[in-house]
Amino acid sequence: MGIVILIILVNAAASFAAFNSADLMNRLLMRPYAIKNYNQWYRFITSGFIHANWTHLLFNMLVFYSFGQAVVSYYNYYFGSHATYYFIILYLGSMVTADLPTYIKHRNDSWYASLGASGAVSAVLFTSILINPLATVYFYFFPMPGIVMGVLYLIYSWYMARKGGIDNINHDAHFYGALCGIIFTLLLRPAFGSEFIGKLLHVSF
């Protein structure tokens, strides 16, 4: 079983369990106040495997599957036997790191809670865009370059974040996750940066 499918299955199982238990959902949510005051550090991980509803889960996993398969292929090509190991670090590392600004911002807010694989999925999405920015992707059956999809994704995230997180989805984590994915992949192979610029400069219309 591939690592992408395995991660999707874990997300689906954890989310389904949380959908059917309000108590479990509450114990798995990202709650910065509980982390600070009760040392519940596990929430950095568990909150990244549960989702607000089926639509949230399906959208995140569709994006993750589409771009995750591509990133695994790229990693296999460039990093060989280390590819799966690096991909796991990319996913879990971005999940945690993307939530750190949220933790700092809301660590004294007992009311705040969020959830979702936003940071990790965004990291995978933008890693794919970094390596191959002009690859054709489909958004609701409309083809577009990956970099255009990425810009639209961030615009949507910015809009939803400004609404105040009324859906409990941490939209700010999309930005931080994107940054984490790009930085981590550049650390693995800095040449991706110059190659990214070169591909954009040589695009033809």
C-alpha positions in Angstrom: 0.0 0.0 0.0 1.4 3.4 -1.0 2.0 6.1 1.6 -0.6 8.4 0.1 -3.4 5.9 0.3 -2.3 4.9 3.8 -2.5 8.6 5.0 -5.9 9.0 3.3 -7.2 5.9 5.1 -6.0 7.2 8.5 -7.7 10.5 7.9 -10.9 8.8 6.8 -10.9 6.5 9.9 -10.1 9.2 12.4 -12.6 11.7 10.9 -15.4 9.1 10.7 -14.8 8.1 14.4 -14.9 11.8 15.4 -18.1 12.5 13.4 -19.8 9.9 15.5 -18.5 11.0 18.9 -18.6 14.6 20.1 -16.4 13.6 23.0 -13.7 12.1 20.8 -13.9 15.1 18.5 -13.4 17.5 21.4 -10.4 15.4 22.7 -8.7 15.5 19.3 -9.3 19.1 18.3 -6.5 21.7 18.2 -7.1 23.6 21.4 -4.1 25.9 22.1 -5.4 26.7 25.6 -5.5 23.0 26.5 -2.0 22.4 25.1 -0.6 25.3 27.1 -2.4 24.6 30.4 -2.7 20.8 30.4 0.3 19.8 28.2 -1.9 18.1 25.6 0.8 18.3 22.9 -0.7 15.4 21.0 -3.4 17.8 19.7 -0.8 19.1 17.2 -1.0 15.7 15.5 -4.6 14.5 16.2 -6.2 17.7 15.0 -4.6 17.2 11.6 -6.4 13.9 11.0 -9.9 14.9 11.8 -12.2 17.1 9.7 -15.3 19.3 10.2 -17.6 17.3 7.9 -17.6 15.0 4.9 -17.2 17.8 2.4 -14.1 19.1 4.2 -12.7 15.6 4.4 -13.4 14.8 0.7 -12.0 18.1 -0.5 -8.8 17.8 1.5 -8.2 14.1 0.5 -9.0 14.8 -3.2 -6.4 17.6 -3.2 -3.9 15.4 -1.2 -4.4 12.4 -3.5 -4.0 14.4 -6.7 -0.8 16.3 -5.6 0.5 13.7 -3.2 0.9 11.1 -5.9 2.9 13.6 -7.9 5.1 14.6 -5.0 5.9 10.9 -4.2 6.8 10.4 -7.9 9.1 13.5 -7.8 10.7 12.4 -4.5 11.3 8.9 -5.8 13.0 10.4 -8.9 15.2 12.8 -7.0 15.7 11.0 -3.6 15.4 7.3 -4.4 15.2 5.1 -1.3 14.7 8.1 1.0 11.6 9.3 -0.8 9.0 7.8 1.5 10.9 8.9 4.6 11.1 12.5 3.3 7.4 12.5 2.3 6.4 11.5 5.8 8.5 14.3 7.3 7.0 16.7 4.8 3.5 15.7 5.8 3.7 15.4 9.6 6.3 18.2 9.9 4.2 20.7 8.0 1.1 19.6 10.0 2.7 20.5 13.2 4.7 23.6 12.1 1.8 25.2 10.3 -0.2 25.1 13.6 2.5 26.8 15.7 1.5 30.4 14.8 -2.1 29.4 15.7 -0.9 28.0 19.0 1.0 31.2 19.8 -1.9 33.4 18.8 -4.7 31.6 20.6 -2.9 29.9 23.6 -4.8 32.1 26.0 -8.2 31.7 24.3 -10.2 28.9 26.0 -12.9 29.2 23.3 -10.6 28.6 20.3 -10.6 25.2 18.5 -9.7 24.2 15.0 -9.1 21.0 13.0 -8.2 19.6 9.6 -5.2 18.5 7.5 -4.9 22.0 6.0 -1.2 22.6 6.8 -0.1 19.2 5.6 -2.2 19.2 2.4 -1.1 22.7 1.6 2.6 21.7 2.0 2.1 18.8 -0.4 0.2 21.0 -2.9 2.9 23.7 -3.0 5.8 21.2 -3.0 4.2 19.9 -6.3 3.9 23.4 -7.6 7.5 24.2 -6.7 8.8 21.2 -8.6 6.5 21.4 -11.6 4.6 24.8 -11.5 3.2 24.4 -15.0 1.8 20.9 -14.7 -1.9 20.8 -15.7 -4.3 20.2 -12.8 -8.1 20.1 -12.8 -10.3 22.2 -10.5 -13.9 21.1 -10.9 -13.1 19.7 -14.4 -11.5 23.0 -15.4 -7.8 22.6 -16.5 -5.2 25.1 -15.3 -1.5 25.3 -14.5 -0.7 24.1 -11.0 0.7 27.5 -10.0 -2.7 29.2 -10.9 -4.5 26.6 -8.7 -2.1 27.4 -5.9 -2.8 31.2 -6.1 -6.6 30.6 -6.2 -6.2 28.2 -3.2 -4.4 30.9 -1.2 -6.9 33.6 -2.1 -9.7 31.4 -0.9 -7.8 30.6 2.3 -7.2 34.3 2.9 -10.9 35.1 2.4 -12.1 32.4 4.7 -9.5 33.3 7.4 -10.7 36.9 7.4 -14.2 35.7 8.1 -12.9 34.6 11.5 -12.8 30.8 11.3 -16.5 30.3 11.8 -16.2 26.8 10.3 -13.4 25.7 12.8 -11.1 25.1 9.9 -7.7 26.6 10.4 -7.4 28.5 7.1 -4.3 30.3 8.2 -2.5 27.0 8.3 -2.8 26.8 4.5 -0.3 29.7 4.2 2.1 28.3 6.8 1.8 24.8 5.3 2.6 26.1 1.9 5.7 27.9 3.3 6.8 24.7 5.2 6.5 22.5 2.1 8.5 24.9 0.0 11.2 25.5 2.5 11.6 21.8 3.4 11.8 20.7 -0.2 14.3 23.5 -1.0 16.5 22.3 1.9 16.4 18.8 0.4 17.4 20.1 -3.0 18.1 23.8 -3.4 18.2 23.5 -7.2 14.4 23.3 -7.2 14.4 27.1 -6.6 16.3 28.1 -9.8 14.5 25.4 -11.8 11.2 26.8 -10.7 12.1 30.4 -11.8 13.5 29.0 -15.1 10.3 27.2 -15.9 8.2 30.3 -15.3 10.5 32.5 -17.4 10.4 30.1 -20.3 6.6 29.6 -20.4 5.1 30.0 -23.8 1.5 31.0 -24.7 
